[in-house]
Amino acid sequence: MSGEERRSSLFDILGLVYSTPLGVVGIVWLIASTDIFVIRSNWFMLAFIFLLQVIFERLDFYNELEIIPGTYTSWQSSLGPVFVWSGALIFGPAVLWLFVLWWLIWFGQRWMRAPKLASRFHALRNFTFNIVCVTFAALVGLTLYQGWLGNELSSSAFPLPGLNSDVVLPALGATIVWWFLSTLVWLPLFVYYAVTRRLKGRSLVTFIRYWGITTGAHLLVDPFAVLAAGLYTQLGLGVYLFFIAGLLLASFIAHELSRAVKSAKQRTREVEQLEQFGRAILTCCPDVSYIAQALNEHVPFMFPNSRIEIFSFKDSNSEGKSIFHHPQNGLLVEQSALDWLRTKSKGEYFRKGTNLPWKEEPSETDVWMTPIFDIEHTQVTGGIFLSQHSETESGGNLLPAIQTLAAQITSAQNSAKVYKQTIAHQRMEHELHLAGKIQEGILPENLPPIKGWQLVAAINPARETSGDFYDFMLLPDGRLGLLIADVSDKGVGAAMFMALSRTLIRTFAFENSTQPELTLAAANRRLLLDTHTSMFITAFYGILDQLSGSFTYCNAGHNPPLLIRSENKSEIIKLNRTGMALGIQEDIGWESKILQIDNGDTLLFYTDGITDAQNLKDEFFGEQRLEGCLHDSVGLTAQKVKENILATVGEFVGNAPQADDTTLLVLVRDP
């Protein structure tokens, strides 16, 4: 048992010791205070109030706070207690049995879902705490309420006699007493957490703020029970139902907003940490020790409140070796789980309570298992294990982030392998370092210096993130790799897919410095193994021999670049497709072709955002207008060609909104 688990078990036991006697007193007191006649004569209304309790507990709302870096805790509340407390002010203490019934149901569900004794004790501790709050604390409040009403009104305290100050103030006072005593019941839990976590400074202030939100929310919400009870007794059931409808709408909106905010925060954390991790592993020295260091720095913040282990296999028969483990005092993944993962070709997700296939017993947490493949032989060389104790409504949403992490680890491990094989070549080391900027989604800041040639580029995203990208790779023996590509989608998902695609193509380009068809084939296989999405990518990749002007290229379903020769200005040569797009089908190949670029020739690369640009009449710019621009630009510099094309497109589009990303590369060989 880890240190954290021991501390949690100790507090569960101590919590039961001090809460159980109070809970027993509360139950006995409630039995003595219960009027059976009230239950018999108002059973329909009590059943209705309990139904409201169930509905509003399902429409809970919550938020997360980062107590210490990488550790989050969540606050959760609902409007359910408002109606049971209003029922207590209408019908008396007997209504508190609805609270007891609800927490019994809650405890039964947690008990059945928790296969281990420690988890059941945790649920039992929370159950006894809540029983103390809804019996002992609530009865103290109701007793004081009757006493504060005075002799004249105490005999008619239920239902709430009215909405005047003589009645409302005692009722509000009773509500505050109930809240205060309930807060005292839970206070030892918060103190114990702060002490055992050794919170101080900013972390302690954040935790106190979290505690204030958690307890203060009830103080803000529960007084509405007084208003609900008054409306029922003074204006009848119709107005009471109207009030309920308003709270139901507010609760639904808060529920949906909190879900959206929680999901957005998680996605933001994943994207930010994946980006930082990718930058770290690709900009540092490509060595296994540096990869482990980057994992320790970024992965815990990527998936907070989670148990994570990343492991590798030396060969197909060896046991798994842990290369990253968080938290450090947690248990290691069973060897049977690693053996099971060897047989899988993709990641899998198991909900809490489902049987895990490697040990045939229910899981106490949500579990994700994702294999890591060898970049060359498509064999499982490791894996990622992740479990979360927090209940996730759509755990499958984490799979893309975990698979992207696995792909980045694969890319980093491959870079380490290439680095060991070519450590004597400084240029390769430099290019691998530059590959680190891929994950940032930042295009090359400076164009490569190529003597005797002119090269310019331009990109104009339609949104904040772009699915278009281009890249330049200085290859051995004076060769230059030129890449332009377009992802089939837009947004954050397309940006992540773009980063992964660009990383893979760039990595394989250096391994196949003279054969672009092998580069695309290897990148395509890796994309299909590491992603499970409907997105694909069109790409044009070519290798230019700067001295001879020979250009070897492959076109993977991309718009054909246009070549116009200085000696024959009337003819435009299209570099048509030599294969389909990447990420669609696995066992396919691409044909490579060779083209000679002579002095004065101009080669234009572009994406479909140029030809598909539309004006206010919904007319497309089209290939014919683009070819006309190229005809008019023969003999000009590459910069001037780019400016003429962009100006012509802009004039054609006018004030029409930009629908797609537009990207241009212009290559001109000096006369």
N, C-alpha and C positions, 0 to 999 in steps of 0.2 A: 504493500500500500504506500502511495506517495505521501510526501509531507502535506500537500494540500488536501488530499483525501482524509488523512488522519485528523487534520484540524477541523474539516467539515463534519466528520463523524463525531468528534468530541463535542462540538457545539450542538449537534442534533441531540445527543444524549442529555447535555446540560439543559437545553431548551425544553425537552420533554419533562425533565425533573421539576422545573419551576412552572411550566404552563399547565401540566396535567392537573394538579390540585385546583388551580383556578378554573380550569375547564369543567371539572367535576362539580365544583361549587356553582358555576354558572348553570349547568344543566339541571341540577337539583332545584336551584332557585327558579329556573324557568318552569319546571314542572309544577312547583308550588304556586306560581303566578298565573298559570294557564287556566283560562275559563273555557271549559269544554262547550258550554252553550254558545259562546262567541264563534267557535269553530263550526259547530253544526248549523247555526243560523246564517253564517256568512261564508260558507264553504266555496260558493261559486266565485265570489269576489276575491277570496284568498287564492284560489286556483289561478285566477286571472293575474293577480299580482305576482305569483310565482312564475307564470309564463313570461311576464314582462322582465322579471329578474333574469331568466334564461336568455331571452332575446338580447337584452342589453349587455349581458356578459359576453355574448358572442360578438357584439359590436364594440369590443374594447378598443382603446387607443393607447399608443405607447410611443416612447422615444428612447434614444440611446445617448449615453454620455461616455466619453473616454476618461476614465478615472486616472489611469496611468498609461503611458505610451504602449499601445498594443492591447490594452485591456479595457473592454467596454462592459458596461452594465446597463440594463434596460429598465425603464419605468413603465408600468402598465396599470391602467385603471379603466373604470367603466361607470355608467350611470345606473347600473343595476341596483346598488344599495339605496338609491333615492326612493325607489318605489316600495321596497320592503320597509324602510324606515317611515315612509309616509303611511303605510298600512299600520305600523305600530302606533302612530299617532291617531289613527282613525279607529282601530279595533282593539288596541291594547297589546300587552306583551305576548299574547298567543301567536301573533304574526311572526315573532322572531323564530318560530319553528321553521319558517320558510328559509331563513338564513342557514339554519342547521341542516335542513334537507339539501340545500344547494351544495354546501361544503362536504356533506357525506357523499354526494354524487361525484364531486370533484376528486375527493380522496380515493374513491373506488376506482375511478378511471386511472389515476396516477399509480395506484397499487398494482393494477392489472398490467400496466405497460412497463413497469419496472421489474425486471427479472432478478436483480441483485438486491440483497438485504439492505445495503447501504442506501440505495436510492429509495427504497420503501421507508426507511427510517427518516430520510429527508422529507418525504411527502407527509409522513405522520407528524413530524415536528411542525410543518407549516399548517397542517390540519388543526392541531391543538391550539396553535397561536390564533387562528381564525375563529375557532370555537369560543375561546376566551373573549375575543372582540365582540362577537355577535350575541353572546349570552351575558356574561358577567358585566362587561363594560356597557352594553346597551341597557341592561336592567338598572344599573346604577343611574344612567341618564334618565330613564323613564321614571324611576322613583323620585329623583330630585325634581323632575318636571311636575309631578303631582304635588310635591311639597311646596314648590314655588308658586303654584296656582292659588294657594290659600284654602281656607276651610270652605269657602262658598263654592269654589269651582273644582276642588280636588275630586269630589264625588262624581263630577261629570267631565273628567279630563279626557275621556274617550267616548265619542270622537272629539277631535279638536274643537273646542267651543266656538271659536271665531277667529277673525284675523285682526283683532285689535291688539294694542301693545301689551295689555295685561295677559294675553294668551300667547302671543307670538314670541315675546321676549323669553318667557320660561321655556318654550319649545326650542327656541334657538340655543338657549343655555344648555338644555339637555343634549342637543345635537353636538355642541362644542365639548361637553363633558365626555360623550361617547367617543368623539374623535380624539380627545386628549388621552383618555385611558387606553384606547387602541394604539396610539402612538407610543405610549409607555411600554405596552406589551412587546412591540417590535424593536424598541430602542436598543436592547442588548445585542440584537443581531447586527445592527449598524455599527455599534461600538466595537464588537468583536471583529467585524470585517476590517474596520479602520486600523485596529491595533495589530492584527495578524498580518495585514498587508504593509504595515509600517508607513502609512500615508503621512505625508507632511508637505508643507509649502503649498504649491499650486494644486497638487493632487488632493490634498486634504480639503482645500477650499472647494474644488470641483465636487468632491464626494459629499461635502456638507450641502452644496447646492442641489445635488441629486437627491439627498435625503429630504431637503426642504420641498422639492417638487413632488416627491413621492407622497409625503404626508400632507403637504399643503393642498394638493389637488382635492382630497376628500373634504377639507375644510371649506373649499370654495364651492364644491358640488353638492354636498349633503344637505346644506340649509334649504335647497330647493324642495326637499321633502316636506318642510313646513308649509311652503306655498301650495304644494300638491295636495296635502291633507286639508288645508283651509279651503281650497277650491272645491274639493269633493264635498265637504260638509256644508259649505255655504251656497254653492252654485250647482251642485249635482254632478252626476256621472258624466253628462255630456261635456261640460267644461273640462272635467278631469281628463277625459279622453282626448280633447283638443290639445291640452297641455302635454299629454304623453306624445301625441303626434309630432309636436314641435321638438321635444327632446329626442325623439326617435330620429328625426331628420338630422338634427345636430350631431347625434352620436354616429350616425352612418357616415356623415361627411368627415368627422374627425377620424373615424376608423379607416376610411379609404385614404385620407391624406397621410395618416401615420404610416400606413403600409407603403404608400408611394415614396415617402421620405426615407423610410428604412431601406427600401430596395435601391433608391437612388444613391444613398450614402454607401451601400455595399458595392454597387457597381463603380462608383467613383473611387473608392479605396482600391478595388481590384485594378482598374485602369492605371491609376497613379503608381501603385506599387509594381505592377507588371512593367510599366514604362521605365521606372527607376531601376528595377532589377535588370531589365534588358540592357540598359545603358551601362550599368555597373559591370556585368559579366562580359560585355563586348568591348568595353574601353580599358578594362584592366588586363594584366598579363594573362593570356589564355592558359591557365594552369588549374588543375583540380582543386588545389588549396584555395585559390582565389574565388573559385565558384562557390565553395563551401562558405567562405567569408561573406560573399554577396547574399547567399541564402539566409544566413543568420541576421543580416542587416535589414532585409526587406520582407521575407516571407511571413514572419509573425504578424506584421502590420497588415498584410494582404488579407488574411483570414483571421480576424480577432476572435478570442474566446473559443479557439479550436485546438485540437490535438493533431499535430502534423508530423509525418515522418516521410523523408525522401531517402530511398535506398537504391543500391545498384548491385548488379550481378557481374562477377568477373567473367564467368562463362555460363553456358547453358545448364551446367550441373552444380554450380557452386551455390552456397547459401547467400541470402541477401546481406549486404553490408550497409549499415545506416550511414549516410553522408550528412544528414540534417535531421534533428530531432527537437521538437518543441511541444510542451515545455521540457526542460532538461530532466526533471525528476519524474516524468511520465513513464508509463510502461511501453516497451518496444512492441512492434507489431509481431504477431505470431508467424512462425515460419510457414505454417499451413496456409495463411493468407497470401504470403509471397509465392508459394507454389501454385496456388490457384490463379494468381495474376499472370503467371508466365503463359498461361493458355489463352489469354484474352487479347483481342486486337483493338479494343477501345475501352474507354473508361465506363464505369458503372456506378449507379447511385442506389443506396439502400436506405429506405425510410426507417425511422426509429420503430422498433418492435417487430420488424421483419427478420426472418431467419437469414443469417449470414452463411453463404454456401460453403465456406471453408471450415465451419465448425457446427453447423446445423443447430444453432440456438439463437434466440432473438437478440437483437442489438439494443443497447440502452441509449444509443445516440444515432443521429443521422450519419451515414458513412459514405465516403466517396473513395473509389480506388481507380487509379489511372495508370496505365503502363507507360514507360519511357522506352522508345525504340532506338536501335542503332541506326544512324542516319544513312548507312550504306547497305547494310544487310537486312534491314527491316525485322530484326530480332528484338525481343524484349530484353533490354539491358538494365532495367530498373523500374521503379514505379513511385507513385505518390499515394500516400494514405492520409486521409483527412477525416476527422470526426468532430461534430459539433454537439454540445449539450443543449443549446438553445433550439427551440422548436422552429423549424423553417417551413413556410407554407408552400414553397416551390423550390425544393432543394436542387432539382435538376438545373436551375439557373446558374449554379456554381460550376457545373461541368465545363463550360467553355473557358472560364478563367483558369481552372486547374489544367485543362488540356493545353492551353497557351503556355502556362508555366512549364509543363512537360516539354513542349516544343522548344522553348527557350533553353531549357537545360540540355536538351539534345543538341541544339545548335552550339551551345557553349562547350559541351564535351567534344563535339566534332572539331571545333576551333582549336581546342587543346591538342587534339590528335594531329591536326595539320601543323600546328605550331611546333610540335616535337619533331615532325618530319622535315620541316623547312626552316628551322631556327636560324640557319646561316643566311637566309635571304631576308634582308632588312625591308625590302619593298613589300613582301608578303606580310611581314609583321605590321608594317604601317597600314596596309589595307585592312587587315583584320581589326586594327584599332579604330579605323574610320567606320567600320561596320557597326560599331557600338552606337552610333547616332541613328541607326535605323529605327530603333524602338521609340525614339522621340517623335517620329513622324515628321522629321525636319529634312527637307531636301538639301542637296549639296549646296553649301554657301558659295563655293568658288568653283568655277569651271576648270577642267584639267588643262594644263599648258601643253599644247600640241603644235610643234613647229611646222609651218607650211599649211596650216588649216585654221579655219574660223568656226567656232562653235558657240552658239547662244541658246538659251532656254527661257521659257516663260510658262508660268502656271497661274491660273486664276480659279480658285475653288468656288463652287456654287454655294457651299455652306462653310461652317467653321472648320470642319474636317473634310479632307478630300479623298476620293477613291482613286484619283489619278496619281501617278508618280513617275519619276524618271531617275536614272542613276548613271554614273560613269565609273568605270573600273579600269585602272591602269594595270594592264596585264604584263606578264614577262615578255621580253624580247621586243619591246616597243609597240606592243599591241594595245588597243583601247576598246573596252567593251562599252556599248551604248544600249541602254534599256529604256523603254517607255511602255507603260502598262496602265490598265484601267480595271478597277474592281467593279463587279456588277451591281453593287449596292452603294448606299451612302450612310453617313452617320458614324457613331462610335464603333459599331460592329465592323463596318467596312474599313475603318482606320486601323483596327487591330488586325484584321485579315490582311490589309495592305502591308503592315509592319512585318507580319510573319512571312508573307510572300516575298517581300523584298530581302529579308534576311536570308531565306533559303536560296533564292536565285543568286544573290551576291556570294554566298558561301560556295555554292557549286560552280560558280563562274571561275573561281580561282583554281578549283580542282580540274577543270576542263578548259584550259585557257585557249584552246584552238578549235573546240568543237561545241558550238552553241546548242546543237540538238541534244547532247548528253546533259548539258546544264538544265535545259527545260524538262527533260524526262525525269531527272533526279528530283527536281523541285516539285514536279507534279505528283510523284509517288509520295513525297513527304507531306504535301498538302492534304492528300486524301487520307493519309494515316492519322494526321494530327487534328483534323477539323471534321466536324459533322454539321455542315451547314449547306444551304442551297446556293451560297455565293460562289462565283467563279471569277477568273481573272483573264483578260485578254492581254497579250504581251508581245512586243517585238524586241528581239535581242540580237544584236550584231556585234561582230569583232572586226575592228578596223586595223589593218597594217598601215601604220602611219607613213612608212617609207615608200611602199609600192602602190598604195591606194587600193589594195585588194580588200573587199568587204564581204565577210562570210556571215550569213544571217539566217534566222528562223523567224517565221511569223505565226504566232499561236493565236489565231482568230482575231488579230488586231486590224485596225484600219491600215490599208497599205500605204507605206511611205511613198513619196513622190520624188523621182530623180529627173532633173532636167539638165541636159548637157549644154555646154557653152557653144559647141560646134553645130548642134542641131536643136535650135530653140523651139522648133515647132512640135517636137515629140517629147512626151512625158512618159517615163518608164515607171510602172507601178510595181512595187515589191509585194506581190500578193501573198495570201495565206499559204503556209506550208504545213499546217496542222491545226487542230482544234484548240480551244482555250484551255487553260490550266484549271484543274480542280473539278473536272467533269467525269472523266473516265481514266481508269488506272493503266491498263495495258495498251497504250498507244505510243506512237513515236512521231517525231517531227523530221521533215526533210530539210537539210541545210542547202543553201544556194550561195553562189559566189558572184559578186558584181564588182566591176572595175570602176573606180571613181577617178576621173581624169582632172587635170588642171582646169579651174574655172567652173567645174560642175557644182550643182547645188542639190542637196538631199534634204527633204522636209519630212520630219516625223510629227505626228499629231494624234490627238484622241478624238472620239466622236463628238465631243463637246463643240468642236469647231464646225464640222459639217452639219451637225444637228441643231446649231444655233437658230432660234426662231425670232422673227420680228412680230410686231403687233398684229399682222395679218395671218399669223400661224404658218408663214412660209419658211422653209428650211434654207440655210445658207448653201448647203450642198457641195458636192465634189466639183461640179463644173465651175462655180465661182472661185473655189479654192485654186483650181488649176489655172484659172485666168489670172489670179493674183501672182501665181508663181511665174507665169509667162511674162508678166509685166516687170518682174523683179530680177530677171536674168542679168548677170553682170554686176549686181549690187553686192555690198558686203552682207554677211550673215545678220548683223544687227539691223541693217536697213530692211532686209527681207522680212525679218520678224516684225518690225514696226509697221510695214505696209500691210501685212496680213491682219494683224490685230486691229489696225485702224479701219480696214475694210469690213471686218466682221462687226466691229463696234458701230460703224455707220449703218450697216444693214440691220442690226438688231434694234438700234434706237433705244427707246425707253422700255422695251419689253424686258420682263424679269429673266435673269439667267437661270436656266433649267438644269444645266449640267456643268461639271468641271471642264475647263478648257486648258489644254497643255500643248506646247509647241517646242520642238527642237529643230534647229537649223544648222546644217553642216555644209560648209563651203570650202572647197580646196582652192588655195591661192592660185591665181593664173600663172 
